[in-house]
């Protein structure tokens, strides 16, 4: 196949997977934009909201190490992805029937288990396709479409809250994009039955061992994750101090997701040209979001959400692109599983700590958030010097 034809073929695949993520993120991010206040209405405290958000991510990340190994051993990319996307069709709509925060928390965690199953397979497939178009650009394009869903999901919730003021109705409506996500996945499977063939093995990356550089990179990425607050805790804060009305909370989330989409594409483009320098710049830009979000008035908090969105976009695109450049295709699924597990443990511990600190001292929460993110920069710099 001619090089340009290969690029077009790979690009179409990235766009298809991006559409799958667009619809699935409409479901997840739409729910995410209101689960904090919803848990609060069911009687949850700030610590509980932080724990539930963090523990859901922990389970969703830790199980990826198993899913990643299964992907590498079986090469059943599509079957594993389909099984992983199925819970989003079931668990989020069922939140509308939850009558306690414990039941709602269980459903949130079950949906995250589905993400654990599907993500290593999806990321491995994306890494194969992005080999032909540029890792940063490939993951960045996927993230843009992913974040389009991250905008439209909360927008849909905003409309429902504005006209009906009914969280439960919002959860039920999200079944529609969930169905479209699964249908698009099936179409992609028909058009690209063997996604691993999209990448020709690079001679320098043929080792079947996880490189030591990945562990250094994981420490830096984990510090970034530990310092990042989940949106449910931020939304809980907005509701608790009455900074925003219920309608404005998902609007702030929409703005953050739109910023995230732009950030992912920009920093992805920068990564293909300048490497890990782009990730260091993104960390410096976004590390102070907590100062603006938790201490600011309406306008300052909005600026904080823009900074938060920049960081989310960089994390969801650049972090995975770097891993793809570190390991050979034979162990790509396992590498993503290991990376996501470590990242998820750090995210959980950080989310829990931030939730506890919120109930104790917001200034200490801010100090913890900023400090842990900035501590990641030396580790990322080491990776930059080693990864050519």
Phi, psi and omega in degrees: 000134180300149184304312180297322178295321178298318179297318179295319180297316179293321181296320178298322178295316179299318179295321178297312178296329177295323178292321175303312180292328177302309181290320181292326178285334170303320181289304186294311183289328174299315177292318182301326184291343182235356183292327178300302176299325180296315176297323177298319178295333179274002174106008182282148175268176177299318179297321179294316180299314178297320180293313182298314180298315181290319181292324176300317178293322179301308179299317181296332180270316185299318182292347180292336179293327176285313180300320180297319179294322178296320178300312182295323184281328185255335186058025177271063187301313186287319179298314180296320179296317181297315179300323181288329180279341184299318181300333181293335178285338187255309192288318184295312177300329180291344176300334181296341181257000181289132179245011175209156181292335179294317179293316179299318180298320179298316180293321178298317181291321178298322178295323178292330175296320176300319178296325178297323182289317189274333191294313179301322178295313180296316181295322177297315179297319178296322180294326177296313182290322184287348176302327183272342184243353185108126183302311182298314180294318181298308179291329177294316178299316178299318181292326177301310179296321177303317182281340171300317174297325178294340175273312186289329178298304177298327177298318177299319178295323179298316180297316180296317179293326181293317184270328186241339183050048186227103179299322185293322176297320179301317179297321181294317183299332183293353176293335182294305177296334178298318178295317179297325178298314180292322179295318178295324178298319179294323177296316179299321179298322180291323184277331183228073184293336182232076185297335181295340180283354179288340180245130172271132184304130176278131187302322184289340184245078180238356181293143178259017177250144177291123182290148181297333180299331180298324181290322176296316179297323181294323177298312179298315180295322179296323177294321176298314181297319183295330182271000185261125180279138173290149180297324177306323178290321178296315179295322177300319179296314180301320180288319185297318182267005179058034177289324180233150172283163180306327180290324184285337182299307176294335177295317176300322180292321177301315180298319179295319181291323177295319176298319180299318180298313179296318180298317181299316181291316181296309183288333173295317177297318179294323181297319180296340181256324186236002177070216189291350175303323181297324179290320178298318178297318180297319179296316179298321180294316191265350190295338183263013185303322185297324179300318181284319186289317188266349179239352188271166171278194184304308184292319180293319178297324177297317176299321178298322179291329175295314178298319178300318179294323177300315180295318179297316180299317179294317181297318186281348178246303185295318184302319181284326179298320180297319179299320180298332179274356183263329191234157179285162185294335183294334182240019184298317180297315179296319180298316177294324177297314179296313181299312183294328178294310178298318178298319181291321177299315179296319179297317180297308182298320178294317180297319179296314180298317180295322177295318178294315179297327179300318180286340184261307185199112179295320176302320178292327174301315182295316179300314180299315183298310183292315184297313183296323179292317180292330178294343180286335188300316179302322180292318178295324179296321177299316178299319179302318182289334183267330185266109181256000000 
